[in-house]
């Protein structure tokens, strides 16, 4: 690629990077339910998937769901969904420490732990961002110590009656639901 084309390509890429967040295609960082999440560590993990969906795509999806009114309502209420999946390549104890640090940082930023699930080498933290009587965001931090980390951040007004749909969408089965503990807030 010659220099003028390369600079044109870089300028176009830069413009798209500035425009996409503003048009609602990607999850909005200015949303109150946005969780400032760090990387799991470049040397210890491989980021195999990153998804950021904003209100425009969520409303589009909701408009095309006719047979499931509960999911349709959930999608309409959300302003953003961010999902990151990491494969653990080495030092799972360091990755676990990062998850614990991330969970503590979220708590210091007003997120409240509401659930902790521990099951045979897996650990899942669920934190919620409240404002008065509304839920503005939900964040899940899940680690299987031998293989992967999944980080999910839902932004928007989440109604408590939608939690069962969220749990189904996140594939939390009944056996794991029995092992749920109320998270310790200290």
C-alpha positions in Angstrom: 0.0 0.0 0.0 1.5 3.4 -0.9 1.8 6.2 1.6 -1.2 8.4 0.4 -3.6 5.4 0.5 -2.2 4.2 3.9 -2.8 7.7 5.4 -6.3 7.8 3.9 -7.0 4.4 5.3 -5.8 5.4 8.8 -7.9 8.6 8.6 -11.0 6.7 7.6 -10.4 4.2 10.4 -10.0 7.0 12.9 -13.2 8.7 11.7 -15.1 5.4 12.0 -13.8 5.0 15.6 -15.1 8.4 16.5 -18.4 8.1 14.7 -19.5 4.6 15.7 -19.9 5.2 19.5 -21.9 8.3 18.8 -24.4 6.6 16.6 -25.6 3.9 19.0 -24.0 0.9 17.3 -21.6 0.2 20.1 -22.2 0.3 23.9 -22.2 3.8 25.3 -19.3 4.6 27.7 -21.3 7.6 29.1 -24.1 5.3 30.4 -24.5 5.1 34.2 -24.5 1.3 33.9 -21.2 1.2 32.1 -18.6 -0.8 34.0 -15.0 0.3 33.6 -13.5 -3.1 33.0 -9.8 -3.8 32.6 -8.0 -6.4 30.6 -7.4 -9.8 32.1 -3.7 -9.5 31.2 -2.0 -9.7 27.8 0.6 -12.2 28.9 -1.7 -14.6 30.8 -4.8 -14.5 28.5 -5.9 -14.4 24.9 -8.9 -12.2 24.2 -10.8 -14.4 21.8 -14.0 -12.4 21.5 -15.1 -8.8 22.2 -18.6 -7.6 21.5 -20.0 -4.2 22.1 -23.7 -3.6 21.1 -25.3 -0.3 21.5 -29.0 0.9 21.7 -29.5 1.1 17.9 -28.8 -2.6 17.4 -30.6 -3.6 20.6 -33.8 -1.7 19.4 -33.4 -3.3 16.0 -33.2 -6.8 17.5 -36.2 -6.0 19.8 -38.3 -4.9 16.8 -37.7 -8.3 15.1 -38.7 -10.5 18.1 -42.4 -11.3 17.9 -42.7 -14.6 19.8 -41.0 -13.7 23.1 -42.4 -10.5 24.7 -40.2 -10.8 27.8 -37.0 -10.8 25.7 -38.3 -8.0 23.5 -39.0 -5.9 26.6 -35.5 -6.6 28.0 -33.8 -5.6 24.8 -35.8 -2.4 24.6 -34.7 -1.5 28.2 -31.0 -2.1 27.5 -28.7 0.7 26.2 -25.7 -1.5 25.8 -24.2 -5.0 26.1 -20.5 -5.7 26.3 -19.1 -9.2 26.3 -15.5 -10.2 26.5 -14.2 -13.8 26.4 -10.6 -14.6 27.3 -8.8 -18.0 27.1 -6.4 -18.5 30.0 -3.0 -19.4 28.7 -1.0 -19.3 31.9 -0.9 -18.0 35.5 -4.6 -18.6 36.3 -3.9 -17.4 39.9 -2.9 -14.0 38.4 -6.1 -13.9 36.3 -8.1 -14.8 39.4 -6.4 -11.9 41.3 -7.3 -9.5 38.5 -11.0 -10.6 38.6 -11.0 -10.0 42.4 -9.3 -6.6 41.9 -11.9 -5.7 39.2 -14.7 -6.7 41.5 -13.3 -4.6 44.3 -12.8 -1.6 41.9 -16.4 -1.9 40.7 -17.6 -1.9 44.4 -15.5 1.2 45.0 -17.3 2.8 42.0 -20.8 2.2 43.5 -21.5 -1.3 42.1 -23.0 -3.7 44.7 -22.3 -7.4 44.7 -25.5 -9.4 44.7 -24.4 -12.9 43.9 -21.4 -15.2 44.1 -21.4 -18.7 42.7 -18.5 -21.1 43.4 -18.6 -24.5 41.8 -15.7 -26.9 41.1 -13.1 -24.5 39.8 -15.6 -21.9 38.6 -16.4 -18.6 40.2 -19.0 -16.1 39.1 -19.5 -12.6 40.6 -22.7 -10.6 39.8 -22.7 -6.9 40.6 -25.4 -4.4 40.1 -25.4 -0.6 39.8 -28.4 1.0 41.5 -29.8 4.5 41.5 -32.5 4.9 44.0 -35.0 2.2 43.1 -33.7 1.5 39.6 -31.1 -1.0 38.4 -28.9 0.8 35.8 -26.4 -1.9 35.1 -25.4 -5.5 35.7 -21.9 -7.0 35.4 -20.9 -10.6 35.5 -17.3 -11.8 36.0 -17.0 -15.5 35.5 -13.8 -17.6 35.6 -13.2 -21.3 34.9 -9.7 -21.5 36.4 -8.6 -24.0 33.8 -9.9 -22.5 30.6 -11.6 -19.1 30.3 -12.9 -15.8 31.6 -16.2 -14.3 30.5 -17.0 -10.7 31.4 -20.5 -9.3 30.6 -21.8 -5.8 31.2 -25.4 -4.9 30.6 -26.4 -1.2 30.6 -29.8 0.3 30.9 -32.8 0.0 33.1 -33.0 -3.6 34.1 -36.2 -4.6 35.8 -36.0 -7.3 38.6 -38.6 -9.4 36.7 -36.1 -9.6 33.9 -33.5 -11.4 36.0 -34.9 -14.8 35.2 -34.5 -14.0 31.5 -30.9 -12.8 32.1 -30.1 -16.0 34.0 -31.6 -18.1 31.1 -29.7 -16.1 28.5 -26.5 -16.6 30.5 -27.1 -20.3 30.8 -27.4 -20.6 34.6 -28.9 -24.0 35.2 -31.0 -25.0 38.2 -28.1 -27.0 39.8 -25.9 -23.9 39.8 -28.8 -21.7 40.9 -29.0 -23.8 44.1 -25.3 -23.0 44.8 -25.8 -19.2 44.6 -24.7 -17.3 47.7 -25.6 -13.7 48.6 -22.4 -11.8 48.0 -20.5 -10.4 50.9 -20.3 -6.6 50.7 -17.2 -6.0 52.8 
